[in-house]
Amino acid sequence: MVIDFQAQGIDIIRLKEPAIHTFNQIQPHGILIVLAEPDLTILQISSNAIATFGIAAEHMLQRPLSEFIDPFQLERIQTGLTATEDLDIINPVKLWVRKKGDEYSVFDGIFHRNVEGFLILELEPAIAQENIPFLSFYHLARASINRLEETSNLREFCQIIVQEVRNVTGFDRVMLYKFDNDGHGSVIAEEKLDSMEPYLGLHFPESDIPRPARKLFASNWIRLIPDSHCEPVTLVPAINPISKEPTELTNSILRSAAACHFEYLHNMGVGASLTISLIKDQKLWGLIACHHQTPMYVSYELRKACEFLGRMVFSEIASREETEDFAYRRQLTYVQSALVEYMSQEENFVDGLIKHKPNLLNLANAQGAAICFGNTCTTIGKTPTAEDLNLLVQWLKNNVQEEVFYTDSLAQVYPDAERFKHVASGLLAIPISKRNYVLWFRPEVIQTVNWGGDPHNAYELNQENGLRLCPRKSFQLWQETVSLTSLPWKQVEIKAALELRKAIVNIVLRQADELAQLAADLERSNAELKKFAYVASHDLQEPLNQVANYVQLLEMRYQAQLDADAKEFINFAVEGVSLMQTLIDDVLAYSKVEMQGVEFELTEVDTALDRALGNLRQRITESGSKISRDPLPTVMADSTQLMQLFQNLIGNAIKFRSDKPLEIHISAQRQEEDEWLFAVRDNGMGIEPQFSDRIFVIFQRLHPRDEYPGTGMGLAICKKIVECHRGRIWVESQLGAGATFYFTLPVGGRDRERRNGRKTQNDLFGRGQ
């Protein structure tokens, strides 16, 4: 029957995670007593105490323990309890409890204090009258260690562990069970009776061991259930009379398991279980699970021997895991160092990540990678399309806050990833800032996973005797083909990515500082040059005017006395002064074309052109030029600069006209790139194509000055004006066939062009886009 949990308003999480550490039931093979110190008053006791003490549990409450145990024994115990906080030092304590007459029962007394500060005594029947001698314990452990030292392979090592544990404990089946990053577990080593169904290589879903159970396994190295069919007994009273809460029993040996867990064991055919926790870095790495088909009790001493073995061998497992990763970790360290060096050497750190060998792909063994800054992603290898990358980065910005994000099944958390699963089923991402990311991709790898039963039906909802979850009944091989999944990311790769993130942040910050300093230096230099140009042109005008005036006075006053050579010298002086005045005017005009600080406005191009033609009226008349135009638009521009642009282009055409009557035509055309294309076409002498770029360079001339006078700055001023408006200017010409000067202006003006992403001088990540 399929049950719709949500439709019924059932909190499935709460059902999956009962508070098992506060169960008020214990397993019946022992007696649990909750004591108040220092007089060891009995606060709670399990109801099966009557079988041992011959007194009902209710009648033992609020009475000192000394009334039920020989005072001589108790005196020694109290000395041990006050001598140390670590009660394992005195555990176990052999206790003789008189049943009647000379009949005694011997128990292993095991003490611990819970987090609430209550002293808890657990009595388990002592199998041996004396503790296991130390040498026996030592020989037991040493035999196992000797075998483990003989192998260097991790899998063989794990197999030896389960063999030794089975030899020591005598359980029918011993498995070494390892958890993966998703919490699922797999059996990586197994030793069992030949008649039993093998579990080696099978996976078990995360729900088989819910989170509360994992916390308890992480707190206790050992857990024993000697009889899975036992009837738990209750504590009397159920609530602690002092705390008014159920007593916390996390570290209790006798604590009963959840009914769901007993059913799980029954369904597996398990009569008794012993579990040894394998803990690494405070987290549960895996378990050694011992199963017996019939009830089986394991003494305290033997449990401690298993715990010791588990702790010791797992430290070796952790060490061998790290050894196996060492070579790969060293390789990634080399790649990381190389990338940092490349980034430091390149002008833009993005080039350092992708242009060399090794590159970004080698750092995480990925098939594709992308560096996404601003609105642009620079890619290497096999990656999603630019549009998919942009959407993915937007999703990361809105949904991921961690300093690293990784998954081997991106489509599970980001469904749109299914359409590019062939390149990016796996994703490793690190944010460099809130908007910028470095991403690694791995393609889909179809896998077949062997499960111990259908993981999609790992539990059932049972509404008999109240709502509760029940484990599945079948643990037979169930195969699943897993798609939309890549190979998993290793921790060493994730760590390497995080280290790279630190290096990138440091380099970007350093480059930002350098660019800021460079921009400040350029701004200061530009200001000084403008001041110099203005002062030079302004201060030179006055002495030049004086020279011109005095030369003219000299010619007027002494004209009759001057011979032909003297008059020619005076003409040279006048022409030189005139040329210098023109040059000063052009330098001043060039320096006034500002890249910043000019407010653009709607400007009718016809008006700017009319003003230019008015300034050129005399030259147009003298040259007999015929000037025509198409309808011209209104643009966002600086009207004065636009007038000067037309004046220089038309003046240039007049200067370099041919023998034919000069015709100049001005036109404009709207382009798809959202810009206006202007053309100034003439039928003049034209230029050779190889000089088409040179003519826009300041002070560059193609003809002698005495043949075509001028400063060589007219077209340089035109170029600066157009670039100030974020446009382009070029010429198409053939010698003797006239010339057409083209220039563009953005429809929305310079500001709109900036918003559309055109590079600016101080764009930090411009080369990476």
ROVO-86952 format. One record per residue (C-alpha): z, x, y. Coordinates in steps of 0.25 Angstrom, whole numbers, plus 2048, in hexadecimal, padded with zeros to 3 digits. Each point is the difference from the previous one (the first is absolute). Layout:
! ROVO-86952
ZXY...
//
This chain:
! ROVO-86952
8008008007FC80580D80B7FE80B7FC80080F80D8078057FC7FF80F7FD7F17FE80E7FD7FB80780980A80580A7F680580D8067FA8097F580580D80680E7FA7FF7FE7FD7F27FB80D7FD80B80880680E7FA7FC80C8088058038067F280A80A80680A7F58027FF7F97F380E7FB7FB7FC8027F280180C7F77FB8047F280A7FC7F680280D7F980A80580A80A7FB80A7FF80180F80D80080980080080F80C80780580780180E80680E80380A8068008087F87F67F47FC7F88027F18017F57F87F87F87F880A7F57FC7F67FE8027F17F57FC7F68037F47F87FF8077F380D8088038077F67F77FA8067F380680D80480D7FE8078037F27FA8027FA80D7F77F78087F980680B8067F680A80E8057FC7FD80F8037FC7FE80E80980580C8088087F68008107FF7F88067F680C8087FB8057F37F97F48017F67FE80F7FE80A80A7FC80780580D7FF80E7FB7F18007FF7FF7F880E80880B8077F680B7FC7F57F78048067FD80E80280F8027F18027FE7FC7F480980880680B7FB80E7FE7F17FE8027F67F78067F68037F58067F87F57F58057F680980C7FF80A7F87F87F67F77F98017FC7F580F7FE7FE8047FD7F28097F38008087FA7F58037F280180A7FA7F77FC7F37FA80C7FD7F880B8087F97FA80E7FD7F17FB8017F980780B7F27FF8067FA80D8067F77FE80C7F88098098067FD80D7F580380B8057FF80F7F87FF80D8027FA80E7F67F78057FA7FF80F80B7F680380B80A7FC8057F97F48038087F47F97FB7F38048047F27F67FD7F58058017F27F68037F58038017F180280F7FD7F78047F480780D7FF80E8038017FE80C8087F680480A7F38087FC80480F8017F980780B7F980A7F77FA7F47F87FB7FA80D7FA80E8047F98027F37FA7F28017FA80380E7FC80E7FD7F87FC7F47F87F78087FE80A80C7FB80B7F67F57F67FC7FC7FD80E7FF80E8047F58027F67F67F88077FA80180E7F77F37FF8077F58077FB7F57F68058087F580D8028078027F18027FD7FE7F180A80A7FC80A7F98097FF7F37F98008077F280D8068048077F48057FC7F87F480680B7F780D8008088017F18017F97FB7F47F97F48077F47FA7F97F780380D80180980C7F67FF80B7FE80880D7FC7F780A7FB80480E7FE7F880C7F38008097FF7FE80F7FF7F17FE80C7FF7F87F97FE7F38048087F47F98077F58058067F37FC80F8008088047F48057F97F38088027F38027F57F78007FB7F27F37FF7FA8017F17FD8017FD80F7F57FC8097FD80C8098017FE80F7FB80E8047F680080B8037F18038037FC80F80B7F68038007F880D80A80280C8067F37FD8068047F280B8088088037F980D80580780C80F7FC7FE7FF8067F27F980D80580B80280A80A7FF7F57F880A7F880080980C80F7FF8018038027F17FA80B7F88037F97F38007F17FC8047FB7F27FE7F27FA8058017F27FD7F27FC7F57F88078047F47F980F8008048077F580780580580E80F7FE8038047FC80E80A80680980D7F98038007FC80B7F280080380380380F80880C80480D7FB80680180A80B7F18018057FD7F17FD7F38057FB7FA8047F280480E7FD7F580A8027FD8067F27F480980380680C7F88067F87F57FD8047F28037F27FA7F97F880B7F77F57F97F18008027F97F48067FC7F57F77F180380380280F7FB8077FC7F37F47F77FE7F680B8038078097F68007F47F57F17FE8037FE80F7FD8087FF7F480B80980580E7FF7FB80680B8087FB80980C80580D8077F980380D80180E8067FB80080F7F780B80580380280F7F880980980380180F80A7F47FF7F57F77FB7FE7FB7F27F48097FA8017FA7F28087FC7F48038057F28017F27F98078007F27FE7F47F78067FC7F37FC7F47F880E7FC7FC80D80280880580E80280C8068087FF80D80680D80780380480580E7FF80E7FC7F27FF7FA7FC7F880D80580B8087F880A7F87F47F88028037FF80F80180F8017F38027F87F97F680980580780D7FD80E7FA7F27FD7FB7FC7F880B80280B80A7F78087F77F67F480180080180F7FF80F8007F47FF7F77F97F580880180880C7FB80C7F87F47F97FC7FD7FB80E80380E8067F28057FE7FA7F480780A80080B7FD80F8037F17FC8018037F580A8098098087F480A8017F77F480480A7FC80A80180E8067F18018017FF7F380780A80380A7F980D8037F37F98018057F680A80680B8097F38078017F77F48037FF7FA80D8027F37FA80A7FF7F57F77F57F97F580B7FD80B8097FA8037F57F67F27FD7FB7F680C80380680B7F78048027F280A7FC7FB8007F38098087F38017FB7FB7F280780C7F980D7FD8068027F37F87F58017F57F97F58077F17FC7FF8007FB80E80880280D7FF7FB80F80780480D8007F480980380280E7FE7F680B7F47F77FC7F980B7F88028057F17FB80D7FC7FE8007F17FE80A7F47FC7FD7F27FF7F17FB8077F68097FF7F28047F67FC80C80380280E8037F18028098007F380780C8058037FA80E8057F37F98098087F780680880B8037F38088077FB7F380880D7FF8047FF80F8057F17FE8078027F280480E7FD80C80680880380C7F67FC80E8037F88007F37F97F57F97FA8017F27FB7F77F57F88017F47FB7F28017FD7FD80F7FA7F27FC80D7FB7FC80680180E7F38008087F67F67F97F480480880180E7F97F97FA7F47F380180680180F8018088027F37F580A7FB80580A80B80E7FB8048087FA7F680B80A80380480380E80A80B8068027FE80F80880880A8017FB80F7FE80B80A8047F680B8017F18017F17FF8017FB80C7F87FF8037F17FC80A7F67FC7F97F37FC8047F27F97F87F67FE8007F17F67F77F88037F57F68038057F28007F67F580C8027F78057F97F380F7FF8008087FD7F380C7F680380B7FD7F77FD7F18017F97F880B80680680D7FB7F380780A7F87F780B80980180A7F58018017F17FF8087F68078097F87F78067F38068097FE7F480F8028037FD80280E7F48088077FF80E7FC7F580A7FC7FD8047F27F980D7FB7F37FF7F88017FF7F17F48097FD7FF80F8017F38027F97F58098067F97F980B7F58078077FC7FE80E7F480680780480480E7F67FF80B80080280F80980C7FE7FE80F80280880C7FA80E80080680480A80B80980B7FC80D8028087FB80E8037F47FB8068077F680980A80B8047F48098047FA7F580880D7FE80880080F8037F27FF8058047F580980B8098077F580B8027F67F680680A7FB80980480E8057F28048027FC7F380780B80280A7FD80E8027F17FD8038057F480980880A8087F580A8017F67F58048097FB80B80280E8057F18028007FE7F380780A80480B7F980D8027F37FA8018057F680A80680B8087F38088007F77F48038097FD80C80080E8057F08017FE7FF7F380880980580B7F880D8007F27F98018057F680B80680C8087F48097FE7F67F58048087FB80C80480E8057F28067FE7F97F580880680480D7FC80F8007F27FC7FA7FE7F680C80480B80A7F680A7F97F57F58018037FD80F80180E8047F38047F97F97F480780680480D7FB80E7FE7F27FB7FD7FF7F780C80680A80A7F880C7FB7F47FA7FB7F780780A80680E7FC7FF7FE7F17F48057F87FB7FA7F48098077F680C7FC8087FC7F28007FE8007F180E8067FE8057F58087F97F67F78068067F480E7FF8067FE7F18037FA7FD7F280C8087F980A7F88087F97F37FD8008037F180E8048018047F38077F87F87F58078087F580E7FD8067FC7F18017FC8007F180D8087FC8087F68087F97F47FA8028067F280E8028018027F28067FB7F97F380D7FD7FA8037FD7F180C7F88038067F980C7F37F88038017F18007F37FA7FA7FB7F38057F57F67FE7F48078077F27FB8027F780B7FB7F57FB80A80A80280C80380F7FB7F18027FE7FD7FB80E80A8098077FA80C7F87F27FC8058057FF80E80680E8007F38057FA7F77F880A7FA80C8077FD8087F37FA7F37FA7F77FE80C7FC80F8017FC8007F17F97F38008087FC7F47FF7F27FA80D7FB7FA8017F47F880B7F97F78037F67F680B7F680280D80880080E7FB7FA80E80080680980A7FA80E8058007FF80D80880380880C7F67FC80A80080D8087FE8087F37F57F77FB7F980180E80180F7FF7FA8007F27F47F98047FE80880C80080D7F87F77FB7F57F67FA80A80180D8097FE8087F47F37F97FD7FB80180E80380F8007F88027F37F47F78027F28047FC7F37FF8077FF7F27FD8067F580980E7FF7FB8057F37F980E7FE7FC8057F47F880E7FC7FE8047F77F480C7FB7F88027FA7F280C7FB7F98038077F38067FB7F380B80B8028057F780B7FB80980B7F580180B7F58097FE7F980480E7F38088017FB80780C7F18037FD7F78098087F28057FF80380E8057FE80E7FB80A7FE7F480780B7F97FF8077F28097F97F680880C7FC80680080E8047F27FF80F8037FF80080D8097FC7F880C80E7F880080880E80080680380E7F880A8087F58017F57F28018067F27FF7FA7F980580C80180A80B8087FB80C7F580480A7F77F77F88097F47FE80C80180980D7FB7FB80E8047FB7FE7FC7F280C7F68007F97F38027FE7FD7F180E8067FC8067F680A7F87F57F98058047F380E8008057FF7F28067FB7FA7F380A8077F880B7FB8097FB7F27FD8008037F17F18007FF7F580A7FC7F58068077F38077FB7F28028037F37FE7F97F48088057F48087FE7FA80A8097F67FA8098037F27FB80B7FB80880F7FE7FC8097F57FD80F8028038087F67F780F7FD8028097F67FA80C7F880680A7F87F77FF7F180380F7FF80280180D80880880C7FC80D7F97FD7FA7F77F57F980C7FA80E8077FF8057F37F97F58017F680580E7FB7F780A80780780D7FF80780580C80480F80380E7FE7FD7FF7F87F38098087F77FA7FB7F37F27FF8057FA80A7F68067F97F57F97F2803
//
